[in-house]
Amino acid sequence: MSKKREEEFEEFWKLLLGRKVDKKKAKVEYLKIDTNLSPRELASRFNYLYKTTGNEKFVPHPQRWLRNERWEDELSEVFKGEKVYRNSDGFIISKDEWEKIK
């Protein structure tokens, strides 16, 4: 277990919104995952799910979210028949802006 990965987990954990439960189990799952996403990007994807779900009880705990590789989920919002694009902070942006950061 590398010190760098443990530090990355701590960064990820600090950035999370919502219920921060089972930190120890979440850390075990974090250290197992294989992704090129930074801790900030992972947290941003978790937080996006949290912000768009509308009810905290329907958001998985971080440990389960990591274990099931939920950062790979394609979440989309639709408003008046058009897809809504958001940046990593959850703000609505244009499709062109979204394509640049994708």
N, C-alpha and C positions, 0 to 999 in steps of 0.2 A: 504494500500500500504506500504510494508515494505521498510525500508531504505536499507537493504541488496539487495533487488531486483533492486532498483533504481541504486545502485552502480554497480551491475552486468550489467545493461543496459549500463551505461557509459563506462564500460570496453569493452563491445561488440561494441559499437559505435566507440570508438577510434581505434579499430582494423580493421574496415571495409575499403576495397578498393573501389574505384569508386565514384559515385555520392552519397553524403550524403545529401539527401533532406528529408524534412518532419520529422525532428527529433522528434518533439512533437508527431506526429501520430505513428511513429515507437516505441516510448517509450510506448504508450498506448497498442500497440499490443504485445510488449515484455512482459509487465506486465501481460498480459492475458494468455500467452502460458504455457503449461505444458510439460516440457521436463527435462530429467536428464542430458542433455548436458550442459557443462559449457559455459559461455560467450565466452571463447576462442575457444571452439569447434564449437559453432554456427557461430562465425565470420569466422572461417577457412572454414566451408562449404559454406558460402556465397562467400568468396573470391575465393574458388575453382571454383564456378560457374562463377564468374567474370573473372577469368583468362582463363577459357576454352571456354567461349562463343565467344570471338574474337571481339565482337563489343558491346560497352557499352550500346548502345540504346536497345539491346535485353536483358539486365539484368534488372530484376524488381527492383523497389525501395525497400529499406530495409523494409519499412512498409508493402508492399504487400507481400514480401518474407516471412515475419513473419506471417502475417495473413493467408496465404495459406499453412503454415507449410512446406515450400519448403526444409527445412533441411532434410526432410524424402525422398526427391527425390533420386533415384538411378541414378547417373551420371556415365557414363562410356566412356572411350576413347578406341579406337582401333587403333593399328599401325601394319601394315603388318599382319592383321588377328588375332593379339594377344591383349588381354585386357591390358591396361596400368594402373598400380597401382601407387598411389601417397600418400605421407605422408601429415600431416596437414599443412605443409608449401608449398605444391604443388610440391615437388621434386619426381621424379620417383624412386620407390623402387621395390624390388622383391615381388612376390606373397607371399612368406613365411613371409617377414617382414610385409606386409600389413595384413596378417591373425593375426599376433601377436598384432597389434594395433587396430584391428577392434572392 
